[in-house]
Amino acid sequence: MGFFFCKNVVWRLGDGTSVNFWRDCWIPRSFPLIDSYAEAIPESKMEKKVSDYVGINGNWLVNSLRVMHLSSL
């Protein structure tokens, strides 16, 4: 039921402060990122929000993700 729900819903992120980067299905037609990267995500990062990875200019903070060695993101 969970994947069906994620697969068929569009999420409006707004400012991203209430959307969990790893656990929520915020990428269209995708699984939560934690499903693919659970071993690579440090415990201290598990509750990060989408807004934590976006700079004030609206660009992704790619270096924050590279630190975790997420090569396929």
Kinemage of the C-alpha trace (Angstrom):
@kinemage 1
@onewidth
@group {chain A} dominant
@subgroup {mainchain}
@vectorlist {calphas} color= white
{ca met a 1} P 0.000 0.000 0.000
{ca gly a 2} L 2.823 2.443 0.854
{ca phe a 3} L 4.555 2.317 -2.536
{ca phe a 4} L 1.238 2.516 -4.388
{ca phe a 5} L 0.432 5.638 -2.406
{ca cys a 6} L 3.861 7.188 -3.042
{ca lys a 7} L 3.785 6.294 -6.723
{ca asn a 8} L 0.425 7.942 -7.354
{ca val a 9} L 0.673 11.158 -5.340
{ca val a 10} L 2.376 14.417 -6.266
{ca trp a 11} L 3.948 16.211 -3.322
{ca arg a 12} L 4.152 19.982 -3.255
{ca leu a 13} L 7.303 20.671 -1.293
{ca gly a 14} L 6.719 24.312 -0.526
{ca asp a 15} L 9.816 25.462 1.346
{ca gly a 16} L 10.781 21.853 2.208
{ca thr a 17} L 10.872 22.406 5.974
{ca ser a 18} L 8.258 19.749 6.702
{ca val a 19} L 9.422 17.100 4.195
{ca asn a 20} L 11.898 14.476 5.407
{ca phe a 21} L 14.644 14.174 2.780
{ca trp a 22} L 15.245 10.455 3.396
{ca arg a 23} L 11.924 9.001 4.579
{ca asp a 24} L 9.258 10.833 2.558
{ca cys a 25} L 8.242 10.097 -1.061
{ca trp a 26} L 8.945 13.578 -2.369
{ca ile a 27} L 10.584 12.588 -5.675
{ca pro a 28} L 7.916 11.847 -8.330
{ca arg a 29} L 7.496 8.137 -9.212
{ca ser a 30} L 10.143 7.067 -6.715
{ca phe a 31} L 10.671 5.291 -3.419
{ca pro a 32} L 11.818 7.133 -0.295
{ca leu a 33} L 15.593 7.639 -0.615
{ca ile a 34} L 16.192 5.649 2.560
{ca asp a 35} L 15.138 2.505 0.653
{ca ser a 36} L 18.233 2.816 -1.556
{ca tyr a 37} L 20.725 4.520 0.743
{ca ala a 38} L 20.002 3.272 4.272
{ca glu a 39} L 23.580 2.064 4.870
{ca ala a 40} L 25.127 5.314 3.645
{ca ile a 41} L 23.044 7.716 5.737
{ca pro a 42} L 24.571 8.593 9.092
{ca glu a 43} L 22.087 8.446 11.985
{ca ser a 44} L 22.687 12.157 12.582
{ca lys a 45} L 21.308 12.938 9.100
{ca met a 46} L 18.173 10.742 9.170
{ca glu a 47} L 15.814 13.528 10.248
{ca lys a 48} L 17.082 16.126 7.773
{ca lys a 49} L 14.462 17.988 5.781
{ca val a 50} L 14.569 18.765 2.056
{ca ser a 51} L 15.208 22.394 3.012
{ca asp a 52} L 18.453 21.341 4.749
{ca tyr a 53} L 19.928 20.468 1.348
{ca val a 54} L 18.798 23.599 -0.512
{ca gly a 55} L 20.723 26.869 -0.311
{ca ile a 56} L 19.210 30.313 0.109
{ca asn a 57} L 19.431 30.828 -3.675
{ca gly a 58} L 17.342 27.688 -4.319
{ca asn a 59} L 20.230 25.529 -5.560
{ca trp a 60} L 20.953 22.057 -4.171
{ca leu a 61} L 23.789 21.896 -1.627
{ca val a 62} L 25.456 19.079 -3.551
{ca asn a 63} L 28.560 19.032 -1.356
{ca ser a 64} L 26.400 18.127 1.659
{ca leu a 65} L 25.281 14.999 -0.183
{ca arg a 66} L 28.720 14.149 -1.567
{ca val a 67} L 30.082 13.913 1.967
{ca met a 68} L 27.891 10.813 2.380
{ca his a 69} L 29.260 9.284 -0.871
{ca leu a 70} L 25.877 9.027 -2.572
{ca ser a 71} L 27.304 8.583 -6.053
{ca ser a 72} L 24.049 7.868 -7.845
{ca leu a 73} L 22.112 10.861 -6.508
